[in-house]
Amino acid sequence: MTDVQAALRPAIAGFLVALLLTALSGAVLRDIYRGALCTTLIVILVYHFDRLQIFFNATIGRLSGPLPDVLLLAVLLVLAILIVMLARPGPNLTRIANVIAGVMLALPLATLLWQEAEADDATVRTLAAEQRDSLLAAARPVGSLPNIVHVVLDAYSRQDVLTNLYGFDNTPFLDSLRRLNFAVADRATTPYNQTMLAMTSVLSTDYLDPQAPLPPGVSLRRSLRKQLQDNPVMGALSRLGYQTAALDVRYDPIRMDQVDRLLGRHWISNFGMTTLERSLLHRLALRLGFVEASLPRDMFETPYERELTSPFFLYVHALAPHPPFDVNRHGEPMEPEGGWRGLADGSHFTDGNPERRRIYRDGYVEKLQFTNQLVLAYLTRLVQEVPDPKVILVHGDHGGGMQFDQNSLEYTCAAERFSPLLAVYASDGRLQQALPPDLNLVNLYRVVFNTYIGTQLPLLPAQSTFADWLEPTKQQPVSPEQLGQQCAL
């Protein structure tokens, strides 16, 4: 779910580093074949330490208990040194290893080339243009166009879910929003359980067509990514003269790099950062305090909005309180309890294990408290400084994932996953008055456009749909009874 071009720099860098290591170790050992073996062991140790840890804990760990990271690393280093000193690889072993490596490289390359060949951007953009013309063609300026700031807090649940399922009282934060004149929809729902599906729906003001043939798996997500980037809402606002802007985000499928201004651009690509996060280097850097948390302070503390020209549309998507749970309530980076799993959510994080659910709940609440601090200060600044008229939208794309099974609605707490935070603000108060307390996010921009941009779009019936992770075309409607079920801690 990233551009192939984004993988080129880290791939080339990795290849050049491997060549350099081979040359250096070959010179030190006075044997180029043993130097190549040394480089291979270094690569395995750096990029597959997590897998080696899982293997050792599943075998030796059953007898002695899990080995601490430092002790396991020391054991693996000793083994690697012994292998390099005792092994006598030669040309034949090198040829065999190169054939194996060539096959391992050819398989993902073939998959990437096939995906690139089947991607039909023209069809996707035509679909987006048709949606724009049919739904938002009536968008016209009505008085002064408001500046719009759209803040998505990934996996941020509603107050009732936080109280009942997480044991956390979010009332102080919500009361602070109300004092800023935000209206909070305390029965809001989301149309889908996955970010790409939900945000495509929000920014197209419509559900995905259940009658349309959908490409399977990865192809569907690639198509959704294009639709999300060329979405009807931003397209209509651009036609009305808005300057569009977005903050960079560490998740390529929702990265809005097609806007007029991409703010806070990362100098390391998301693919490169993901590669580092899966390596031993990231774990060492985290221990030494060199790693930035997934929710950096400058994302909300830097006044990017001051760089924009009215009327503007600013999109901010924060990976919070979504995993990784790598920051505490004070904003201090920390090593996630239970090991690093990146952006893994729901059952990909918990494995259906009660102890890992406990880790999820504790990490979620810690990150949520820091999120609240940053967001409240940010919204206060926006209310005070962004020129009127202005509209500010704050919501979760979906709820948390402590009791969310990525591939089973039956084993999912639907009330958790489909109940997001939703709060809105407008400097003239009209949006607050127009907000239904049970709004489904698919209707969010229907309300905004009807109120400020001259459309008369009917609000769609509230629907929530569960999509499998492995095969997102497999979708099930979520009943009102499932949305209202109580889930135990």
C-alpha positions in Angstrom: 0.0 0.0 0.0 2.8 2.4 -0.9 4.3 3.7 -4.1 7.0 1.4 -5.6 9.2 4.5 -6.0 9.2 5.0 -2.2 11.0 1.6 -1.8 13.8 2.4 -4.2 15.9 4.6 -1.9 16.0 2.2 1.1 16.5 -0.8 -1.2 19.4 0.8 -2.9 20.8 2.0 0.4 20.5 -1.5 1.9 22.2 -3.0 -1.1 25.1 -0.5 -1.0 25.6 -1.0 2.8 25.6 -4.8 2.3 28.3 -4.4 -0.4 30.4 -2.2 1.9 30.0 -4.6 4.9 31.1 -7.5 2.7 34.1 -5.7 1.4 35.2 -4.6 4.9 34.6 -7.9 6.6 36.2 -9.7 3.7 39.3 -7.5 4.1 39.4 -8.1 7.9 38.9 -11.9 7.6 41.0 -12.1 4.5 38.4 -14.2 2.9 35.6 -12.6 0.7 33.3 -15.7 1.1 33.5 -15.5 4.9 33.0 -11.8 4.6 29.8 -12.4 2.7 28.7 -14.9 5.3 29.4 -12.3 8.0 27.3 -9.7 6.2 24.4 -12.2 5.8 24.4 -13.0 9.5 24.4 -9.2 10.3 21.5 -8.6 8.0 19.5 -11.5 9.6 20.3 -10.3 13.1 19.4 -6.7 12.3 16.2 -7.3 10.3 14.9 -10.5 11.8 15.7 -10.2 15.5 12.0 -10.1 16.4 11.4 -13.4 14.6 14.4 -15.0 16.2 13.1 -13.8 19.6 9.7 -15.4 18.9 11.4 -18.6 17.9 13.6 -18.7 21.0 10.8 -17.9 23.3 8.6 -20.6 21.7 11.3 -23.2 22.2 13.9 -22.6 24.8 11.7 -20.0 26.5 9.2 -22.7 27.4 11.8 -24.3 29.7 13.6 -21.2 31.1 11.1 -18.4 30.5 11.5 -15.6 27.9 15.1 -14.3 27.5 15.6 -10.6 28.1 16.4 -8.7 24.9 20.0 -7.9 25.8 20.8 -11.5 26.8 19.2 -12.9 23.7 21.2 -10.4 21.5 24.4 -11.4 23.3 23.7 -15.1 22.7 22.9 -14.5 19.0 26.1 -12.4 18.6 28.2 -15.2 20.1 26.6 -17.8 17.8 27.2 -15.5 14.8 30.9 -15.1 15.7 31.3 -18.8 16.1 29.7 -19.5 12.7 31.9 -17.0 11.0 35.1 -18.3 12.7 34.4 -22.0 12.1 32.6 -22.0 8.8 34.6 -22.3 5.5 32.2 -21.2 2.8 33.5 -21.3 -0.8 32.3 -20.5 -4.4 29.8 -23.4 -4.5 28.0 -22.3 -1.4 28.0 -18.7 -2.7 26.4 -19.8 -6.0 23.7 -21.7 -4.2 23.0 -18.8 -1.8 22.8 -16.4 -4.7 20.2 -18.6 -6.5 18.1 -18.8 -3.4 18.4 -15.0 -2.8 17.5 -14.4 -6.5 14.3 -16.4 -6.2 13.4 -14.6 -2.9 13.9 -11.3 -4.7 12.0 -12.3 -7.9 8.8 -13.2 -6.1 8.0 -9.8 -4.5 9.3 -8.0 -7.6 6.9 -10.0 -9.8 4.0 -9.2 -7.4 4.8 -5.5 -7.4 5.1 -5.4 -11.2 1.8 -7.2 -11.5 0.1 -4.8 -9.2 1.5 -1.8 -11.0 0.3 -3.2 -14.4 -3.2 -3.8 -13.2 -3.6 -0.4 -11.5 -6.1 1.7 -13.5 -5.7 5.2 -12.2 -7.8 6.6 -15.0 -10.8 4.5 -14.1 -10.4 5.5 -10.4 -10.2 9.2 -11.2 -13.1 9.0 -13.6 -15.2 7.4 -10.8 -14.1 10.2 -8.4 -15.0 12.8 -10.9 -18.4 11.3 -11.5 -19.1 11.2 -7.7 -18.0 14.9 -7.5 -20.2 15.9 -10.4 -23.3 14.0 -9.2 -23.1 14.7 -5.4 -21.4 18.1 -5.1 -22.1 19.8 -8.4 -24.4 22.2 -6.7 -21.7 23.5 -4.4 -21.7 27.3 -4.8 -20.3 30.1 -2.6 -23.0 31.3 -0.1 -21.5 34.4 1.5 -18.0 34.2 2.8 -16.5 30.7 2.5 -15.3 29.4 5.9 -11.8 28.1 6.5 -12.1 24.4 7.3 -9.8 22.4 9.5 -10.5 18.6 9.6 -8.8 16.7 12.3 -9.0 12.8 12.3 -7.9 11.1 15.5 -7.3 7.5 14.5 -9.2 5.0 16.6 -10.6 7.5 19.0 -13.7 6.1 20.7 -16.8 7.7 22.0 -17.2 8.6 25.7 -19.6 5.8 26.6 -17.2 3.2 25.1 -14.2 4.7 27.0 -16.2 4.5 30.2 -17.7 1.0 29.8 -14.8 -0.8 28.1 -11.7 1.1 29.0 -12.6 2.3 32.4 -11.6 5.9 31.4 -13.7 9.0 32.1 -13.2 11.4 29.1 -15.7 13.9 30.5 -13.1 16.6 31.4 -11.8 16.7 27.7 -15.3 16.8 26.3 -16.4 19.5 28.7 -13.4 21.5 27.6 -14.5 21.2 24.0 -17.9 22.4 24.9 -16.5 25.4 26.7 -14.8 26.2 23.3 -18.3 26.0 21.8 -17.9 22.6 20.2 -20.9 20.4 19.8 -20.3 16.7 20.6 -22.4 14.0 18.9 -22.6 11.5 21.7 -24.2 8.8 19.6 -22.1 9.1 16.5 -21.3 6.1 14.3 -18.8 5.3 11.6 -19.7 3.6 8.3 -16.8 1.1 8.3 -14.3 -0.6 10.6 -11.2 0.2 8.6 -9.5 3.5 8.1 -9.4 3.5 4.3 -13.0 2.5 3.8 -14.2 4.9 6.5 -12.3 8.0 5.3 -13.1 7.3 1.6 -16.8 7.3 2.6 -16.4 10.5 4.7 -14.7 12.4 1.9 -17.0 11.2 -0.8 -20.2 11.8 1.3 -21.4 8.4 0.3 -21.2 4.7 1.0 -19.1 2.4 -1.2 -21.5 1.1 -3.9 -22.4 -2.5 -2.7 -23.6 -3.4 -6.2 -20.3 -2.4 -7.9 -17.8 -5.1 -8.6 -14.9 -4.6 -6.3 -11.3 -5.7 -7.0 -10.0 -8.2 -4.4 -7.7 -7.6 -1.5 -4.7 -5.4 -2.2 -6.2 -4.1 -5.5 -9.2 -2.8 -3.6 -7.0 -0.9 -1.1 -4.9 0.5 -4.0 -8.1 1.7 -5.6 -9.4 3.2 -2.4 -6.1 5.0 -1.9 -6.5 6.7 -5.2 -10.1 7.5 -4.5 -9.2 8.9 -1.1 -6.5 11.2 -2.6 -8.8 12.4 -5.4 -11.8 12.7 -3.2 -15.0 14.6 -4.1 -14.9 16.9 -1.0 -11.4 18.3 -1.7 -12.2 18.5 -5.4 -15.3 20.6 -4.8 -13.5 22.9 -2.4 -10.6 23.3 -4.9 -13.1 24.4 -7.6 -14.5 26.9 -5.2 -11.1 28.5 -4.7 -9.9 26.8 -1.5 -6.2 26.3 -0.9 -5.9 22.6 0.2 -3.3 21.5 2.6 -2.5 18.4 4.7 0.0 17.4 7.3 2.3 14.5 6.4 1.4 11.3 8.2 3.3 8.0 8.8 0.8 5.9 6.9 1.0 6.0 3.1 -2.6 4.9 2.3 -4.0 8.1 3.9 -1.2 10.4 3.0 -2.7 13.4 1.1 0.3 14.3 -1.1 -1.9 15.6 -3.9 -2.9 18.8 -2.0 -1.6 22.3 -2.8 0.6 22.2 0.4 1.9 19.1 2.1 3.1 20.4 5.5 5.6 18.9 7.9 7.0 16.7 5.2 9.1 13.8 6.5 12.6 13.5 5.1 12.6 9.7 5.5 9.9 8.0 3.5 7.2 6.0 5.3 8.5 2.8 3.6 12.0 3.6 4.9 10.7 4.4 8.4 8.7 1.1 8.4 11.8 -0.8 7.4 13.7 0.8 10.2 10.9 0.1 12.7 11.1 -3.6 11.9 14.8 -3.7 12.5 17.0 -4.1 15.6 18.3 -0.6 14.9 14.9 0.9 15.9 14.9 -1.0 19.1 18.4 0.2 20.0 17.6 3.8 19.0 14.4 3.6 21.2 16.5 2.5 24.2 18.9 5.4 23.5 16.1 8.0 23.2 16.7 8.8 19.5 13.3 7.7 18.2 10.4 10.2 17.8 7.0 8.9 19.0 4.2 8.1 16.6 2.4 11.2 18.0 5.1 14.0 17.8 4.4 17.2 19.6 5.2 19.5 16.7 2.4 18.0 14.7 -0.1 20.1 16.8 2.2 22.6 18.3 3.6 24.0 15.1 1.2 26.7 13.7 1.1 25.4 10.2 -2.3 27.1 9.6 -0.6 30.5 9.7 1.1 29.6 6.4 -2.2 29.2 4.5 -4.3 31.7 2.6 -8.0 32.0 3.2 -10.2 30.2 2.3 -8.2 27.1 3.1 -8.9 23.4 3.9 -6.4 21.8 6.2 -6.5 18.0 6.8 -4.8 16.6 9.8 -4.7 12.8 10.4 -3.0 11.7 13.6 -2.2 8.1 14.5 -3.6 8.6 17.9 -4.7 6.9 20.1 -4.2 4.2 17.5 -1.2 1.8 18.2 1.8 1.9 18.5 1.5 2.7 22.1 4.9 4.3 22.2 4.2 7.4 24.2 3.0 8.0 27.8 0.5 10.5 29.1 3.3 13.1 29.4 4.4 12.8 25.8 7.6 10.9 26.7 8.6 8.2 24.1 8.7 4.7 25.5 9.2 1.1 24.4 5.7 -0.4 23.9 4.8 -3.0 26.5 4.6 -6.4 24.9 7.0 -5.7 22.1 6.9 -3.5 19.0 4.1 -4.3 16.6 4.0 -1.1 14.6 0.5 -0.1 13.4 -1.0 -3.5 14.1 -4.5 -3.0 15.6 -7.3 -5.2 17.0 -6.6 -8.9 16.8 -3.3 -8.3 15.0 -2.2 -6.7 18.2 -4.0 -8.7 20.9 -3.9 -12.2 19.3 -7.2 -12.7 21.1 -5.2 -13.0 24.3 -6.5 -11.5 27.6 -3.1 -10.3 28.7 -2.5 -8.6 25.4 -5.9 -7.0 25.6 -4.8 -5.6 29.0 -1.7 -4.2 27.4 -3.8 -2.7 24.6 -6.2 -1.0 27.1 -3.3 0.4 29.2 -1.4 1.7 26.2 -4.5 3.1 24.6 -5.4 5.1 27.7 -1.9 6.4 28.2 -1.7 7.6 24.6 -5.2 9.0 24.7 -4.4 11.3 27.7 -1.4 12.8 25.8 -3.6 13.1 22.7 -6.2 15.0 24.7 -3.5 17.5 25.9 -2.1 18.2 22.5 -5.5 18.4 20.7 -7.1 20.6 23.3 -4.3 23.1 23.1 -4.4 22.9 19.3 -8.1 23.5 19.0 -7.9 26.4 21.4 -5.3 28.0 19.2 -7.5 27.4 16.1 -10.5 28.9 17.7 -8.6 32.0 18.8 -6.4 32.5 15.7 -7.9 31.2 12.5 -9.8 34.0 10.7 -13.5 33.8 10.8 -15.6 32.3 9.3 -14.2 29.0 10.2 -15.3 25.4 10.7 -13.4 22.8 12.7 -14.2 19.1 12.5 -12.7 16.5 15.0 -13.5 12.8 14.9 -12.2 9.3 15.1 -12.3 7.4 11.8 -13.4 4.4 13.9 -13.2 3.4 17.6 -10.5 1.4 19.4 -9.5 -2.2 18.8 -9.2 -3.9 22.2 -12.1 -6.3 21.4 -11.9 -6.0 17.6 -11.3 -9.1 15.5 -9.9 -8.1 12.1 -11.7 -10.9 10.3 -14.8 -11.7 12.4 -17.8 -9.6 13.3 -19.0 -12.4 15.6 -15.9 -12.0 17.8 -15.8 -8.2 17.6 -17.3 -5.7 20.0 -19.1 -3.7 17.4 -20.0 -1.0 19.9 -16.3 -0.3 20.4 -15.2 -0.3 16.8 -18.1 1.6 15.2 -18.5 4.4 17.9 -16.1 7.2 17.2 -15.6 10.6 18.8 -17.3 13.4 16.8 -17.1 17.1 17.7 -17.7 20.1 15.4 -17.3 23.9 15.7 -18.3 26.8 13.6 -17.6 30.5 14.4 -21.2 31.4 13.7 -22.7 28.4 15.6 -24.8 27.2 12.7 -23.0 23.9 12.3 -23.4 23.1 16.0 -27.1 23.6 15.7 -27.3 21.4 12.5 -25.4 18.4 14.0 -27.6 15.4 14.8 -26.4 13.6 18.0 -26.4 10.3 16.2 -24.8 11.4 13.0 -23.0 8.7 10.9 -19.7 10.0 9.6 -20.8 9.4 6.0 -23.1 12.5 6.4 -20.5 14.8 8.0 -19.8 16.8 4.8 -23.4 16.7 3.7 -24.2 18.7 6.8 -21.2 21.0 6.2 -21.9 21.6 2.5 -25.7 22.1 3.1 -25.0 24.6 5.8 -22.2 26.7 4.2 -21.8 25.8 0.5 -25.3 25.9 -1.0 -26.1 22.2 -1.5 -29.3 20.4 -0.5 -28.0 16.8 0.0 -30.3 14.5 1.9 -28.8 12.8 4.9 -28.3 9.1 4.2 -29.7 6.4 6.5 -27.1 5.5 9.1 -25.3 2.2 8.1 -22.3 0.5 9.5 -20.5 -2.3 7.6 -17.9 -4.8 8.8 -15.2 -5.6 6.3 -12.7 -8.4 6.6 -9.0 -7.4 6.7 -7.8 -10.3 4.6 -10.6 -9.9 2.0 -12.2 -6.5 2.5 -14.8 -7.2 -0.2 -16.4 -9.6 2.3 -18.7 -7.2 4.1 -21.4 -7.7 6.6 -24.0 -5.1 7.8 -23.9 -4.3 11.5 -27.3 -4.4 13.2 -28.5 -1.7 15.7 -28.5 -4.5 18.3 -24.8 -5.2 17.7 -24.0 -1.5 17.9 -25.8 -1.2 21.2 -24.4 -4.3 22.8 -22.5 -4.0 26.1 -18.9 -5.4 26.0 -17.2 -6.4 29.2 -13.8 -5.2 30.3 
